[in-house]
Amino acid sequence: MKRSLLALAALTAFTGVASAQSSVTLFGILDVAARNVKNGPAGSLSTLSTDGSVSSRLGIRGVEDLGGGLRAAFWLEGAVAVDVGGQKTAAIADPRVGVNGSGVAAIDWQRQAYVALLGTTWGQLRAGRDYTPTFYNHVAFDPFAFVGVGAQANLMGAAAGSPSTTLVRANNTITYLLPAMGGVYGQATVAAGEGVDANKYMGGRLGYAAGPMNVAVSYGRTATTLGDTKAFNIGGAYDLGFMRPLFQYHQYKYRANTQTNIVVGGTAPLGKGQILKFTYGKVSDWRSATQLALGFEQGLSRRTALYANYSRINNKGAATFRASNGGVSTAAQGITSTGYEAGVRHSF
């Protein structure tokens, strides 16, 4: 308990000192859901799981005006496993691993950690750990924000030996983002390998968002000793008022295999704070599977919402995809995986 209070006091002191020098904000999102996933004959598993609607996080961000249209900024953001009260890292399947002996989770900024310079006319330059350009498209055109039982990520299991280190984020990146250009947006990212296999990366994204329309295309390449992994996707959405339909096509090429995914769906406002979400997705490589996902969200305020999601994955042939990659683990081919979850999301 004493260590917990000391950690909180240290964080508060840091925020207070930084606030005296520049504009600093402590922010976060906490999302937790009751979930059940059934994987064919392997049976079902009920859990209290984090990230059913959006990824939970804790972060500190700040900006300083340097004058002449130039600003300096930083961003530190780590994942939080709300269900067990610990940190969550991409490299550790069980978020309880990584909690120190005192029961206090160490702060790990594995989501994003960068420092940036921003210019009004020339854009933004970042250095650190950041999202890859192709991942921005995955999130922008997925009503389920790439998490939970309805996420398109459920159909993106790669072949053995293919790198996943740059699917979402990359280490050692330098990223340039375009300034506001009448709806045109884009970025270019390079990452140094630093002698680590599957760390060397380069990619870019270019899009247009104006009025009801948003469309973007992106590409990324990760170098490995087994050969390059190449990622390409294109997505779009159009707000019709009563509904916002969207689509996404993405392709991953690695070694001798190519995986192609198609996602169509949308969101529809039903009433005050009420949103309906739906997608249909299909994956094709040496396997084949489809996913139907439905979701409902009830906003209680600008920062708090209740939600419920459902998905059904039909595997064919050698496919073994699972809703939220959860439930009872099984290698049975051609199974049907169904997932249900109901939860609450709060941001601050």
Beta strands, then each sheet from edge to edge (+ up, - down):
strand 1: 23-39
strand 2: 44-50
strand 3: 57-67
strand 4: 70-81
strand 5: 86-87
strand 6: 112-119
strand 7: 123-131
strand 8: 169-177
strand 9: 184-191
strand 10: 201-210
strand 11: 213-222
strand 12: 229-238
strand 13: 244-254
strand 14: 257-271
strand 15: 274-284
strand 16: 288-299
strand 17: 304-316
strand 18: 336-347
sheet 1: 2+ 1- 3+ 4- 5+
sheet 2: 2+ 1- 18+ 17- 16+ 15- 14+ 13- 12+ 11- 10+ 9- 8+ 7- 6+
end
